[in-house]
Amino acid sequence: MLPDRFETPRLILRPIAADDAPAIFTGYAQDPEVVRFVLWRPHQSMTDTEAYIARCLEAPADRERTYAVLGRTEGRLLGAFALRRPEPYRVDCGYVLARAEWGRGLMTEALTEVAQWTMRQDGIWRIGAVCDVENRASARVMEKAGLQREGILRRWLIHPIVSAEPRDCFSYAMVR
């Protein structure tokens, strides 16, 4: 089972909710620079954001969960963090953070907490993620959180803002 909540000194990660749509839309989902290396295009309207949240909420919580990333003191929504358990023994993750929050170590803090939680779970042996080879900031987040680069996955993901063709990605993981 994926947890309902993660807490760090500066952040709270709690399940995404329908009423998060305005904060997500205005905070980062329509910013092409923020969503450059994600799997979706910038949201054009609140309807796009509501549909995204609906998809998140439809996923079975024991296998997939998207968390809203909130600032602990102000409670403001700063980004999102997704966990997926495609196999009982491993967890995959992904994240996005509003541009105004970049460079503060917030996503490293979130990923570190999630990775440490993962490594404490019986039967889970791996947490992993990928990032486009040009997404140096995400690669650095994973490295600072203790994940190790395993290699390059050729033609792995399509980032629709960057290219219509699959792009090379770095594979990162922490294992026990």
Backbone as a ProteinNet text record, in pm:
[ID]
protein_1_A
[PRIMARY]
MLPDRFETPRLILRPIAADDAPAIFTGYAQDPEVVRFVLWRPHQSMTDTEAYIARCLEAPADRERTYAVLGRTEGRLLGAFALRRPEPYRVDCGYVLARAEWGRGLMTEALTEVAQWTMRQDGIWRIGAVCDVENRASARVMEKAGLQREGILRRWLIHPIVSAEPRDCFSYAMVR
[TERTIARY]
84.7	0	88.4	53.1	124	66.8	151.3	103.2	13.7	-62.4	-150.3	-74.4	43.2	109.6	259.2	335.9	477.1	498.2	590.1	623.4	774.3	821.7	962.8	969.1	1087.5	1093.7	1022.8	1024.6	963.6	840.2	805.8	700	601.6	482.8	382.6	340	340.5	289.2	162.2	50.2	-77.5	-147.1	-241.6	-306.5	-366.1	-348.5	-404.8	-556.8	-618.4	-764.2	-821.8	-950.6	-1016.5	-1004.1	-1008.5	-1000.8	-859.4	-762.6	-627.2	-616	-718.1	-710.2	-666.7	-725.7	-681.6	-533.6	-486	-345.8	-252.1	-290.6	-208	-205.5	-322.3	-330.1	-248.4	-269.8	-198.9	-54.4	-26.7	106.2	211.3	171.9	274.2	223.5	100.4	56.5	50.1	39.8	33.9	169.5	271.1	403.9	485.6	512.5	584.5	725.3	788.6	923	917.5	816.6	801.3	768.9	680.7	635	715.1	826.8	908.1	943	979.9	1025.1	925.3	798.1	696.1	629.3	534.3	472.8	348.4	316.8	196.5	229.8	142.3	158.2	105.2	145.3	90.9	-62.1	-122.4	-268.5	-314.7	-414.3	-468.2	-584.6	-646.4	-762.5	-774.3	-858.9	-885.9	-942.7	-1012.7	-1067.3	-956	-844	-729	-680	-668.5	-619.1	-718.2	-846	-948.2	-945.5	-925.5	-918.2	-794.9	-682.1	-560	-584.7	-645.4	-673.4	-769.1	-869.3	-964.6	-892.3	-797.9	-719.5	-637.3	-579.3	-501.6	-589.6	-709.1	-798.4	-859.4	-865.9	-919.6	-822.2	-694.5	-593.3	-610.6	-592.8	-603	-491	-527.6	-432.1	-325.8	-349.2	-247.6	-138.9	-163.6	-65.6	-15.3	-91.1	-52	-115	-35	-87.1	-11.3	-86.5	-26.9	-50.6	56.7	52.8	67.7	-6.6	17.3	133.4	228.3	343	312.7	302.7	265.5	380.5	395.7	487.5	433.8	516.9	472.6	421.4	485.5	444.3	326.5	328.9	221.6	109.7	132.6	30.1	2.2	86.2	66.2	110.7	34.2	66.5	183.6	290.1	413.4	439.4	378.5	404.6	330	376.2	314.3	422.9	392.2	484.9	403.4	440	364.9	445.6	377.9	436.2	354.3	423.5	356.8	426.7	348.4	403	363.1	438.1	400.3	419.5	508.8	534.1	539.7	504.7	505.4	641.7	748.7	883.2	950.5	882.6	947.5	847.5	902.5	824.1	892.3	812.8	861	806.4	877.7	829.5	855.4	784.6	802.1	754.5	797.1	764.8	768	702.7	700.6	690.9	759.4	764.3	750.5	670.9	652.3	787.3	802.1	930.3	979.1	888.3	926.9	995.7	980.4	1037.3	1166.1	1207.6	1328.7	1451.4	1548	1676.3	1680	1574.2	1567.6	1587	1604.8	1623.4	1496	1381.8	1254.3	1226.7	1247.5	1217.5	1320.3	1442.7	1541.7	1495.2	1444	1392.6	1276.5	1184.1	1068.8	1114.5	1198.4	1243.4	1325.5	1406.1	1484.5	1392.6	1289.1	1193.9	1122	1075.2	1003.3	1096.6	1219	1314.5	1346.8	1365	1393.1	1274.5	1153.3	1034.1	1032.4	1058.5	1055.9	1153.5	1273.5	1376.2	1344.2	1253.1	1212.5	1099.5	1040.7	924	965	906.4	929.7	881.3	961.3	920.9	941.6	978.8	1012.1	1164.1	1219.1	1363.9	1421.6	1334.4	1385.2	1288.1	1345.1	1271.8	1350.4	1279	1347.2	1271.5	1343.7	1285.4	1374.1	1319	1394.9	1380.8	1477.4	1466.3	1535.2	1485.4	1545.4	1693.5	1776.9	1920.5	1954.1	1865.2	1888.6	1834.3	1763.2	1703.8	1803.6	1905.5	2013.8	1963.4	1865.5	1813.9	1750.1	1671.5	1608.9	1713.5	1811	1918.5	1988.8	2013.2	2080.3	1993.9	1862.9	1771.7	1785.8	1782.2	1790.3	1924.7	2031.2	2163.6	2174.8	2127.6	2134.6	2047.8	1940.1	1851.2	1905.6	2016.8	2079.4	2052.4	1979.8	1960.3	2085.7	2115.7	2234.7	2195.4	2271.6	2247	2289	2195.2	2220.4	2261.1	2218.8	2252.3	2156.8	2162.6	2076.2	1979.1	1853.1	1749.3	1727.1	1761.9	1754.4	1610.1	1574.7	1440.5	1331.7	1338.1	1254.7	1120.7	1120.3	996.4	979.5	853.7	822.8	787.6	860.7	830.3	774	641.9	579.1	620.6	666.5	712.9	848	930.5	1066.3	1067.8	994.3	999.5	883	840.9	736.6	795.5	926.9	994.4	1041.6	1050.1	1102.3	1245.8	1274.4	1406	1481	1611.4	1694.6	1671.4	1673.5	1654.9	1760	1798.9	1881.8	1790.5	1836.8	1766.4	1839.7	1762	1816.3	1741.4	1810	1743	1820	1746.9	1803.4	1753.6	1844.6	1806.5	1861.1	1802.4	1857	1876.6
-118.9	0	124.2	219.4	346.9	435.2	509.5	586.6	703.5	750.7	865.4	996.8	995.6	1122.8	1101.5	1199.3	1208.9	1348	1359	1488.5	1502.6	1621	1655.9	1786.4	1834.3	1960.7	2077.6	2080.7	2194.3	2159.8	2031.3	1990.4	1892.6	1893.4	1789.4	1738.1	1607.1	1543.3	1470	1511.7	1448.2	1418.3	1323.4	1287.7	1409.6	1413.7	1520.8	1518.4	1634.9	1645.8	1734	1715.3	1791.6	1942.1	1986.7	2130.6	2188.2	2104.4	2152.2	2210.7	2193.7	2233.8	2379.4	2476.8	2615	2637.9	2584.2	2602.7	2532.9	2416	2343.9	2418.8	2461.2	2530.1	2658.9	2742	2870.6	2856.7	2756	2741.1	2684.2	2586.3	2526.8	2456.6	2409.5	2322.4	2391.9	2523.4	2593.7	2653.4	2632.9	2689	2593.6	2630.8	2540.6	2505.8	2594.2	2563.9	2457.4	2463.1	2364.3	2227	2221.5	2091.8	2045.2	2109.7	2076.1	1928.4	1869.3	1730.1	1633.1	1669.9	1575.9	1511.9	1425.3	1348.1	1413.6	1534.7	1603.2	1746.3	1802.5	1941.1	2036.3	2163.5	2259.6	2263.2	2275.9	2282.8	2415.7	2407.6	2526.1	2587.1	2504.4	2552.2	2474	2524.8	2455.7	2316.1	2299.8	2168.4	2065.7	2105	2014.1	1969.3	2063.3	2032.6	1944.6	1973.8	1890.6	1748.2	1732.2	1598.1	1523.2	1593.2	1533.5	1482.6	1565.9	1525.8	1407.3	1408.3	1296.4	1165.8	1170.5	1049.9	1004	1098.5	1064.1	995.3	1048	995.2	860	830.1	700.9	585.7	615.7	510.3	440.2	308.5	236.6	279.5	327	386.6	288.8	160.8	65	46.2	95.8	78.2	208.9	314.8	441.8	555.1	655.5	767.9	893.9	1000.6	1131.3	1219.4	1280.3	1365.6	1511.8	1597.9	1741.4	1771.6	1849.3	1889.8	2029.5	2038.8	2163.7	2216	2347	2408.6	2388.8	2342	2306	2426.8	2540.8	2655.3	2730.1	2753.5	2832.8	2747.8	2617.3	2529.7	2548.6	2626.2	2654.2	2535.3	2504.7	2394.8	2437.2	2356.7	2389.1	2298.3	2179.7	2083.8	1954.8	1850.1	1718	1611.5	1499.1	1386.2	1260.1	1181.4	1059.6	936	840.1	709	603.6	505.8	395.8	267.7	166.7	36.2	-65.4	-66.6	-155.1	-302.5	-329.9	-465.6	-458	-565.8	-559.1	-524.4	-553.6	-537	-404.7	-317.4	-191.7	-76.9	43.4	165.8	258	321	423.2	557.6	664.1	795.1	900.2	1011	1127.4	1249.9	1367.2	1487.7	1609.8	1714.9	1844.2	1951.3	2064.3	2169.9	2304.6	2392.2	2527	2596.3	2669.1	2733.7	2825.9	2895.4	2987.1	2914.2	2782.9	2703.9	2632.4	2642.5	2574.8	2625.6	2536.9	2574.9	2584.3	2541.9	2549.1	2413.5	2307.7	2174.6	2107	2161.7	2106.3	1967.5	1948.4	1817.2	1714	1755.3	1663.3	1618.7	1711.5	1679.5	1580.4	1604.9	1514.6	1376.3	1371	1241.5	1165.2	1233.5	1167.1	1098.4	1168.7	1110.5	990	1002.8	893.2	773.5	798.6	689.4	617.5	693.7	630.8	548	598.4	521.1	390.5	401.4	283.7	177.3	217.6	121.6	55.4	112.1	51.4	-49.8	-58.4	-144.4	-287.6	-382	-522.4	-552.5	-620.9	-665.7	-564.5	-440.4	-344.4	-332.4	-358	-364.8	-250.9	-170.5	-71.2	46.6	166.9	284.2	341.9	374.2	423.6	535.5	604.7	711.7	732.4	801	836.7	986.5	1041	1180.4	1194.7	1287.1	1316.6	1350.1	1308.6	1333.5	1482.5	1567.7	1712	1774.1	1696.7	1749.3	1734.4	1817.2	1810.7	1838.5	1926.6	1959.1	1836.4	1761.5	1641.4	1534.9	1521.1	1425	1459.4	1586.3	1630	1604	1625.9	1594.6	1448.6	1360.2	1216.7	1179.8	1236.9	1208.1	1256.5	1376.9	1431.3	1351.4	1291	1209.6	1068.2	1036	905.6	800.3	835.1	740.9	741.4	627.8	616	600.5	665.9	653.3	513.9	445.2	308.8	303.8	402.4	401.9	488.9	472.6	548.6	452.3	488.6	414.4	486.2	422.8	485	492	610	630.9	585.7	631.4	579	649.4	784.1	858.5	972	1004.8	1122.1	1236.8	1345.5	1469.5	1562.5	1575.1	1639.5	1783.9	1854.2	1990.9	1990	1891	1884.4	1818.9	1706.7	1631.6	1534.3	1506.4	1406	1265.4	1256	1125.6	1088.7	958.4	916.1	965.9	1004.5	1060.2	970.8	985.9	912.8	965.7	874	910.3	842.6	911.6	849	767.6	650.7	568	579.4	608.7	620.1	525	475.4	389.1	385.8	350.1	314.4	173.7	85.5	-53.3	-95.3	-202.4	-259.5	-408.2
0	0	0	-78.8	-80.7	29.5	98.6	214.2	175.5	273.5	252.9	258.1	319	345.1	367.1	322.9	356.6	414.9	510.4	566.6	575.2	544	556.3	636.4	667.8	742.8	673.5	539.4	468.8	387.4	376.9	283.9	344.9	288.5	313	176.3	161	39.8	80.6	23.8	54	-78.2	-78.2	-204.6	-274.6	-403.4	-484.9	-470.6	-478.3	-461	-571.2	-597.4	-703.7	-681.7	-557.4	-534	-547.1	-584.3	-613.6	-754.3	-835.8	-977	-996.2	-930.4	-955.3	-923.9	-812.8	-775	-872	-920.9	-1018	-1150.2	-1195.9	-1325.1	-1324	-1224	-1221.6	-1174.3	-1093.2	-1035	-1127.8	-1212.8	-1298	-1423.7	-1426.9	-1536.1	-1671.9	-1671.8	-1799.6	-1839.2	-1757.8	-1782.4	-1871.1	-1996.6	-2087.3	-2039.4	-1966.4	-1916	-1807	-1722.1	-1614.9	-1672.6	-1770.2	-1821.6	-1944.3	-1970	-2088.1	-2094.4	-1982.1	-1982.6	-1919.5	-1916.4	-1870	-1991.4	-1967.3	-2075.8	-2132	-2086.6	-2133	-2171.4	-2250.4	-2295.5	-2187.5	-2192.6	-2096.2	-2102.8	-1988.7	-1982.8	-2041.3	-2127.6	-2192.7	-2115.3	-2031.2	-1956.5	-1825.7	-1739.2	-1613.4	-1639.4	-1749.9	-1785.7	-1801.8	-1861.9	-1874.9	-1737.4	-1647	-1512.7	-1437.1	-1450.6	-1385	-1438.8	-1569.2	-1628.9	-1577.9	-1565.1	-1510.6	-1368.6	-1284.9	-1147.3	-1143.6	-1229.2	-1233.9	-1266.7	-1361.1	-1394.5	-1274.3	-1203.9	-1084.2	-980	-961	-857.8	-895.4	-1024.5	-1069.6	-1046.8	-1034.3	-1018.7	-884.2	-880.1	-752.4	-657.2	-539.5	-445.9	-397.4	-409.2	-366.4	-473.2	-595.8	-704.4	-763.5	-744	-803.6	-723.7	-693.8	-617.2	-655.7	-675.1	-701.9	-581.1	-535.8	-417.3	-457.5	-392.3	-401.4	-307.6	-354.8	-273.6	-219	-86.8	-20.9	63.3	67.1	161.7	302.3	391.3	526.3	604.7	594.7	676	616	485.8	424	365	347.8	293.4	145.2	78	-64.9	-148.7	-253.8	-344.5	-432.7	-431.7	-502.4	-621.6	-621.6	-728.2	-704.1	-771.1	-757.2	-758.4	-695.7	-687.2	-709.1	-808.2	-841.6	-805.1	-746	-716.6	-788.1	-843.1	-912.6	-872.2	-846.2	-808.2	-916	-1027.6	-1138.7	-1106.5	-1013.4	-964.6	-812.5	-743.4	-596.8	-536.9	-607	-552.4	-590.4	-667.3	-706	-715.5	-701.4	-709.5	-810.5	-895.3	-987.6	-941.6	-973.4	-931.5	-1038.9	-1023.7	-1109	-1033.3	-1077.3	-1002	-1091.2	-1043.3	-1111.3	-1003.1	-1026.8	-927.6	-997.2	-938.8	-994.1	-1010	-1118.9	-1151	-1039.1	-972.3	-864.5	-748.7	-741.9	-631.9	-670.5	-795.2	-841.3	-765.8	-748.8	-691.6	-540	-473.5	-326.8	-260.4	-340.4	-284.6	-238.3	-276.2	-227.9	-284.5	-414.1	-471.3	-425.8	-403.9	-346	-207.9	-129.9	3.5	-4.8	-96.7	-113.3	-158.8	-261.6	-314.3	-211.3	-134.8	-30.3	70	113.9	209.2	148.9	25.7	-39.5	-61.2	-103.2	-125.5	4.9	112.2	241.5	288.9	270.4	304.9	224.9	95.4	7.4	55.5	89.9	130.8	265.2	342.8	471.1	455.2	336	317	285.4	357.6	327.2	186.4	111.2	-21.3	-133.2	-99.8	-204.8	-208.2	-324.5	-339.1	-422.3	-482.7	-577.1	-588.8	-593.8	-637.1	-754.4	-860.7	-978.8	-1047	-1133.7	-1213.9	-1335.8	-1433.8	-1553.2	-1576.1	-1648.4	-1691.6	-1826.6	-1904.9	-2034.7	-2014.7	-2108.8	-2094.9	-2089.5	-2136.7	-2129.3	-2000.3	-1920.7	-1798	-1682.7	-1685.6	-1586.5	-1444.9	-1431.5	-1297.6	-1232.6	-1307.9	-1252	-1221.6	-1308.9	-1283.3	-1151.7	-1129.8	-1007.2	-884.2	-895	-784.3	-745.2	-843.1	-813.4	-752.2	-804.4	-749	-604.9	-577.1	-441	-344.4	-395	-310.6	-289.2	-352.7	-329.9	-435.9	-541.1	-650.4	-737.2	-797.1	-880.9	-1026.8	-1111.9	-1255.8	-1300.4	-1365.3	-1412.4	-1558.6	-1634.1	-1775.7	-1854.2	-1984.3	-2075.4	-2142	-2139.9	-2210.8	-2343	-2451.3	-2583.1	-2631.5	-2686.6	-2744.1	-2646.7	-2522.4	-2414.5	-2398.2	-2397.9	-2372.4	-2471.6	-2496	-2577.6	-2484.7	-2497.9	-2428	-2534.8	-2542.6	-2658.1	-2683.4	-2581.9	-2605.7	-2677.3	-2646.7	-2701.4	-2838.8	-2853.3	-2978.6	-2987.7	-3108.7	-3131.5	-3134	-3133	-3135.3	-2994.6	-2967.2	-2836.7	-2817	-2693.6	-2660.8	-2562.7	-2560.7	-2466.4	-2325.3	-2229	-2088.5	-2003	-1896	-1794.4	-1704.4	-1663.1	-1566	-1433.4	-1328.2	-1192.4	-1101.3	-998.4	-900.9	-768.9	-665.8	-537.1	-510.7	-470.3	-444.3	-308.6	-257.9	-134	-153.1
[MASK]
++++++++++++++++++++++++++++++++++++++++++++++++++++++++++++++++++++++++++++++++++++++++++++++++++++++++++++++++++++++++++++++++++++++++++++++++++++++++++++++++++++++++++++++++

